[in-house]
Amino acid sequence: MRYFTPCCFSLSLFLVACANESSPPPVSGEKQVTGEDVKQKIGEAADTAKEFTKQKRDEYSKQLDQQLEGLDGKIAELETKGAKLKDDAKVEWNKKLEDLKTKRGKLSEKLKEFNESSADAWQGLKKDLDIAWGNLKEAYDKTAEEVKE
């Protein structure tokens, strides 16, 4: 019994000391991170990702615009060369040029839709534009080859 009281007292001090160790106080100079801090950082990261995506979309759009301008000049050259043709050849030539211009117009419409799209949706539209550009380029190449003949 003589040791019982000091043992109980020691045990109670030990339990109190263990309870305080579960949440140590922050070290001086160290900032406590809160849930609000995490939400803010996530929001900043999301904004940065959206801005990056928008920049990539704008770069792609500008590049395609430049390619279309170059192609417009080449189509104008084809028109000049085709003006020298006569009769049936000229009629056939005009049909091919109209087809080329129609494809060019459709690509312009897709590019406008692309430019108005959200940053999230542009990847899917980019694939459509790539296909349309390939088709237009192929049609131009085929038409230009026929002029050489």
Rosetta silent file (secondary structure, phi, psi, omega in degrees, C-alpha in Angstrom):
SEQUENCE: MRYFTPCCFSLSLFLVACANESSPPPVSGEKQVTGEDVKQKIGEAADTAKEFTKQKRDEYSKQLDQQLEGLDGKIAELETKGAKLKDDAKVEWNKKLEDLKTKRGKLSEKLKEFNESSADAWQGLKKDLDIAWGNLKEAYDKTAEEVKE
SCORE:     score description
SCORE:     0.000 S_00000001
   1 L     0.000  -32.053 -178.129    0.000    0.000    0.000 S_00000001
   2 L   -62.788  -33.132  179.698    2.899    2.245    0.733 S_00000001
   3 L   -92.406  -12.228 -175.887    3.975    2.117   -2.949 S_00000001
   4 H   -65.153  -46.008 -178.298    0.480    2.198   -4.341 S_00000001
   5 H   -64.559  -48.250  178.739   -0.086    5.959   -3.963 S_00000001
   6 H   -64.631  -33.152  178.102    3.238    7.030   -5.527 S_00000001
   7 H   -66.235  -44.065  178.271    2.689    4.540   -8.394 S_00000001
   8 H   -62.702  -41.412  179.067   -0.770    5.931   -9.111 S_00000001
   9 H   -63.275  -43.782  178.677    0.595    9.469   -8.972 S_00000001
  10 H   -64.851  -42.382  178.670    3.421    8.577  -11.397 S_00000001
  11 H   -62.435  -41.576  179.628    1.028    6.795  -13.713 S_00000001
  12 H   -66.774  -37.304  175.850   -1.318    9.800  -13.803 S_00000001
  13 H   -65.309  -40.507  178.838    1.608   12.130  -14.616 S_00000001
  14 H   -62.505  -44.289  179.922    2.708    9.767  -17.360 S_00000001
  15 H   -64.586  -39.608  178.148   -0.802    9.691  -18.894 S_00000001
  16 H   -64.809  -41.504  179.722   -1.069   13.496  -18.799 S_00000001
  17 H   -65.134  -40.776  178.710    2.320   13.812  -20.512 S_00000001
  18 H   -66.084  -37.467 -179.412    1.313   11.324  -23.242 S_00000001
  19 H   -64.449  -34.990 -179.455   -1.943   13.151  -23.898 S_00000001
  20 H   -74.820  -22.797 -177.740   -0.077   16.415  -24.566 S_00000001
  21 H   -76.595  -17.152 -177.089    2.294   14.798  -27.101 S_00000001
  22 L   -67.433  -26.128  176.718   -0.502   13.944  -29.555 S_00000001
  23 L  -133.822   86.043 -177.194   -0.725   17.547  -30.789 S_00000001
  24 L   -69.770  147.117  179.266    2.626   19.255  -30.447 S_00000001
  25 L   -69.421  150.479  179.621    2.641   23.017  -30.618 S_00000001
  26 L   -63.908  143.775  177.842    4.013   24.537  -33.830 S_00000001
  27 L   -69.299  140.849 -178.194    7.682   25.321  -33.816 S_00000001
  28 L   -59.612  134.292 -179.293    8.286   29.050  -33.688 S_00000001
  29 L    91.864  -13.785  179.222    8.696   30.454  -37.219 S_00000001
  30 L   -95.195  128.486 -177.245    6.874   27.488  -38.794 S_00000001
  31 L   -84.657  136.818  176.571    3.519   28.342  -40.380 S_00000001
  32 L   -79.618  124.838  178.902    0.551   26.129  -39.629 S_00000001
  33 L   -86.145  129.800 -178.620   -1.073   24.947  -42.908 S_00000001
  34 L  -110.851  170.534  176.128   -4.847   25.148  -42.879 S_00000001
  35 H   -61.756  -35.572  177.594   -7.570   23.745  -45.089 S_00000001
  36 H   -63.572  -39.533  177.782   -8.098   27.247  -46.495 S_00000001
  37 H   -60.898  -43.176 -179.582   -4.431   27.378  -47.520 S_00000001
  38 H   -64.750  -44.288  178.579   -4.823   24.096  -49.384 S_00000001
  39 H   -60.597  -40.807 -179.486   -8.026   25.296  -51.125 S_00000001
  40 H   -64.344  -45.797 -179.634   -6.287   28.501  -52.182 S_00000001
  41 H   -64.092  -39.821  178.005   -3.282   26.652  -53.618 S_00000001
  42 H   -64.300  -42.069  177.553   -5.533   24.226  -55.505 S_00000001
  43 H   -61.772  -41.988  178.352   -7.493   27.162  -56.923 S_00000001
  44 H   -64.682  -40.969  179.301   -4.280   28.865  -58.035 S_00000001
  45 H   -64.850  -40.695  178.837   -3.047   25.656  -59.668 S_00000001
  46 H   -65.005  -42.201  178.069   -6.353   25.227  -61.522 S_00000001
  47 H   -62.550  -41.108  179.265   -6.238   28.837  -62.749 S_00000001
  48 H   -64.076  -42.585  179.330   -2.661   28.354  -63.933 S_00000001
  49 H   -64.003  -41.080  178.015   -3.596   25.175  -65.798 S_00000001
  50 H   -64.048  -42.490 -179.702   -6.539   26.925  -67.500 S_00000001
  51 H   -64.833  -41.056  178.138   -4.352   29.845  -68.545 S_00000001
  52 H   -61.904  -44.751  179.598   -1.715   27.472  -69.939 S_00000001
  53 H   -62.590  -41.802  178.754   -4.375   25.591  -71.905 S_00000001
  54 H   -63.030  -41.301  178.505   -5.778   28.870  -73.259 S_00000001
  55 H   -62.685  -42.873  178.899   -2.302   29.941  -74.366 S_00000001
  56 H   -63.711  -41.550  177.860   -1.765   26.640  -76.188 S_00000001
  57 H   -61.557  -45.174 -179.435   -5.151   26.971  -77.887 S_00000001
  58 H   -64.436  -38.843  177.658   -4.351   30.526  -78.977 S_00000001
  59 H   -63.280  -43.626  179.256   -0.927   29.470  -80.312 S_00000001
  60 H   -62.916  -44.389 -179.524   -2.509   26.678  -82.347 S_00000001
  61 H   -61.560  -43.386  179.912   -5.165   29.032  -83.705 S_00000001
  62 H   -63.902  -42.322  179.139   -2.576   31.607  -84.729 S_00000001
  63 H   -62.090  -44.500 -179.772   -0.472   28.944  -86.457 S_00000001
  64 H   -66.937  -38.612  175.813   -3.478   27.636  -88.391 S_00000001
  65 H   -57.216  -44.424  179.933   -4.478   31.195  -89.357 S_00000001
  66 H   -63.748  -41.013  178.397   -1.013   31.731  -90.819 S_00000001
  67 H   -64.010  -40.394  179.351   -1.209   28.468  -92.763 S_00000001
  68 H   -65.823  -39.176  177.179   -4.609   29.442  -94.145 S_00000001
  69 H   -61.601  -42.934  177.393   -3.323   32.840  -95.248 S_00000001
  70 H   -62.410  -40.883  179.589   -0.485   31.141  -97.096 S_00000001
  71 H   -68.157  -35.837  177.294   -2.909   28.735  -98.732 S_00000001
  72 H   -59.011  -41.054  177.467   -5.184   31.613  -99.756 S_00000001
  73 H   -64.037  -40.008  179.442   -2.286   33.110 -101.711 S_00000001
  74 H   -68.289  -36.797  177.513   -1.611   29.784 -103.402 S_00000001
  75 H   -65.238  -39.288  177.820   -5.295   29.394 -104.315 S_00000001
  76 H   -61.876  -39.003  176.293   -5.211   32.875 -105.868 S_00000001
  77 H   -63.279  -40.331  178.148   -2.217   31.768 -107.977 S_00000001
  78 H   -63.774  -38.706  178.084   -4.165   28.711 -109.110 S_00000001
  79 H   -60.768  -41.444  179.448   -7.074   30.920 -110.130 S_00000001
  80 H   -63.129  -45.050  179.474   -4.724   33.001 -112.264 S_00000001
  81 H   -65.811  -38.374 -178.355   -3.296   29.905 -113.934 S_00000001
  82 H   -70.513  -22.632  179.845   -6.761   28.427 -114.437 S_00000001
  83 L   -64.369  -21.879 -178.644   -7.999   31.577 -116.164 S_00000001
  84 L   -79.867  -13.565 -177.744   -5.860   30.627 -119.174 S_00000001
  85 L   -72.209  161.845 -177.805   -7.754   27.378 -119.696 S_00000001
  86 L  -126.517  153.222  171.847  -10.413   27.043 -122.368 S_00000001
  87 H    48.036 -124.633 -174.474  -13.824   25.383 -122.753 S_00000001
  88 H   -60.826  -37.215  179.922  -14.367   22.066 -120.911 S_00000001
  89 H   -62.508  -38.708 -179.469  -11.044   22.266 -119.143 S_00000001
  90 H   -69.054  -40.029  178.363  -11.998   25.650 -117.708 S_00000001
  91 H   -62.019  -46.947  178.801  -15.415   24.375 -116.545 S_00000001
  92 H   -62.543  -41.062  179.826  -13.784   21.400 -114.819 S_00000001
  93 H   -62.053  -44.235  179.880  -11.137   23.671 -113.340 S_00000001
  94 H   -62.988  -36.366  176.600  -13.738   26.049 -111.931 S_00000001
  95 H   -62.760  -43.401 -179.332  -15.516   23.120 -110.244 S_00000001
  96 H   -66.337  -39.583  177.848  -12.291   22.054 -108.585 S_00000001
  97 H   -65.619  -39.951  178.066  -11.557   25.582 -107.426 S_00000001
  98 H   -63.737  -41.158  176.801  -15.061   25.910 -106.005 S_00000001
  99 H   -60.718  -42.747  179.001  -14.604   22.613 -104.160 S_00000001
 100 H   -63.192  -43.972 -179.994  -11.310   23.902 -102.784 S_00000001
 101 H   -67.230  -34.492  177.408  -12.910   27.175 -101.683 S_00000001
 102 H   -64.821  -45.430  177.630  -15.804   25.297 -100.063 S_00000001
 103 H   -62.478  -38.010  177.976  -13.376   23.186  -98.036 S_00000001
 104 H   -63.108  -42.622  178.713  -11.502   26.365  -97.128 S_00000001
 105 H   -63.534  -41.151  178.854  -14.764   27.952  -95.931 S_00000001
 106 H   -64.401  -39.203  178.578  -15.639   24.927  -93.801 S_00000001
 107 H   -65.292  -38.381  177.546  -12.215   25.031  -92.213 S_00000001
 108 H   -62.716  -39.901  177.575  -12.704   28.725  -91.424 S_00000001
 109 H   -63.666  -43.617  179.057  -16.020   27.913  -89.732 S_00000001
 110 H   -63.937  -38.068  179.326  -14.364   25.177  -87.647 S_00000001
 111 H   -66.324  -38.499  177.251  -11.570   27.569  -86.712 S_00000001
 112 H   -63.168  -45.272  177.508  -14.126   30.157  -85.576 S_00000001
 113 H   -60.591  -40.823  178.631  -15.867   27.507  -83.460 S_00000001
 114 H   -61.159  -44.909 -178.658  -12.471   26.482  -82.102 S_00000001
 115 H   -66.313  -26.982  179.661  -11.621   30.067  -81.133 S_00000001
 116 H   -91.137   -4.172 -176.987  -14.934   30.417  -79.302 S_00000001
 117 L   -75.105  161.037  176.042  -14.569   27.095  -77.472 S_00000001
 118 L   -74.950  161.440  179.433  -13.736   26.728  -73.820 S_00000001
 119 L   -62.279  -27.335 -178.861  -10.231   25.835  -72.805 S_00000001
 120 L   -75.284  -32.447 -172.720  -11.506   22.405  -71.766 S_00000001
 121 L   -91.927   -5.580 -169.914  -13.106   21.536  -75.125 S_00000001
 122 H   -69.087  -27.829 -178.086  -10.359   22.650  -77.491 S_00000001
 123 H   -62.408  -43.999  178.050   -8.483   19.341  -77.660 S_00000001
 124 H   -64.542  -41.613  178.494  -11.402   17.552  -79.323 S_00000001
 125 H   -67.830  -31.334  178.926  -11.941   20.417  -81.742 S_00000001
 126 H   -61.577  -40.816  178.775   -8.219   20.480  -82.512 S_00000001
 127 H   -61.263  -43.806  177.741   -8.447   16.921  -83.837 S_00000001
 128 H   -60.915  -42.418  179.326  -11.314   17.972  -86.132 S_00000001
 129 H   -65.272  -40.843  178.393   -9.294   20.945  -87.355 S_00000001
 130 H   -60.182  -42.187  178.745   -6.251   18.795  -88.010 S_00000001
 131 H   -65.755  -46.299 -179.807   -8.359   16.441  -90.149 S_00000001
 132 H   -62.403  -40.365  178.461  -10.009   19.325  -92.010 S_00000001
 133 H   -63.960  -42.717  178.451   -6.623   20.961  -92.636 S_00000001
 134 H   -60.196  -43.178  178.591   -5.240   17.682  -93.970 S_00000001
 135 H   -64.541  -42.465  179.567   -8.202   17.308  -96.327 S_00000001
 136 H   -65.154  -44.053 -179.934   -7.876   20.895  -97.548 S_00000001
 137 H   -63.101  -42.142  178.833   -4.133   20.568  -98.077 S_00000001
 138 H   -63.253  -43.218  179.097   -4.612   17.308  -99.967 S_00000001
 139 H   -63.737  -40.679  178.270   -7.276   18.888 -102.197 S_00000001
 140 H   -63.564  -48.452 -178.579   -5.008   21.842 -102.892 S_00000001
 141 H   -57.532  -43.074 -179.612   -2.028   19.616 -103.713 S_00000001
 142 H   -64.432  -42.906 -179.945   -4.148   17.531 -106.090 S_00000001
 143 H   -67.159  -42.279  179.987   -5.531   20.631 -107.808 S_00000001
 144 H   -64.410  -36.586  178.563   -2.100   22.252 -108.065 S_00000001
 145 H   -64.549  -38.222  179.716   -0.681   19.070 -109.591 S_00000001
 146 H   -66.405  -30.137  178.756   -3.382   19.104 -112.272 S_00000001
 147 H   -68.497  -36.043 -179.320   -2.416   22.663 -113.246 S_00000001
 148 H   -64.351  -32.904 -177.506    1.146   21.535 -113.880 S_00000001
 149 L   -76.767    0.000    0.000   -0.114   18.909 -116.327 S_00000001
